[in-house]
Amino acid sequence: MIIPASEKVPLEKCPALVLNADFRPLSYYPLSLWCWQDAVKSVFLERVSIISNYERKIRSPSFEMSLPSVIALKNYIKPSEHPSFTRFNVFLRDKFTCQYCGDKKDLTFDHLLPKSKGGLTDWDNVVTACSTCNVKKGGRLYPVSGMTLYQRPFRPTVDDLHQNGRHFPPNFLHESWMDYLYWDVELLP
Ligand SMILES: [Zn+2]
């Protein structure tokens, strides 16, 4: 059994950034992070190489290792072209802006075809909306609501989210991750 060292940073705050074999993140949206247990396990199974470490160590009576902060897969995995359908990614597609009035506060989601009328919760039917617009539209169908969208909802590609992601970086990025994040975005014109 591995006994965590008594250092200050909690182990849960030490996820590893997972890179593909080409040293790009395995996924951006969401960012590919593994908990320390999965990272350490994959090191022992020789599925990944350690690229960078935290200062935080784990110890057992016979063994000590620094927790990996960046790991890279040994075998390349073809990345998915489409990001997952998540709350964050819908907000990011819509640039954290109400698609009806442009407000950036009190954001929630609106179903163009209301759920009560069989509307799906998917990329094509869900838009970012402020609470006021959400209440205003209520259970009405979009075409008869008299409200206008900035853009019709769509299923974005990873590239689409990349474009917007430059303006909305995640809250926490460990310094050892920075060399592997966003550099390919910055090269775009
Ligand atoms: Zn609004």
Residues whose N, C-alpha, C, O or C-beta is under 5 A from the ligand:
A	BS01	ZN	C98 Y100 C101 G102 D103 C130 C133
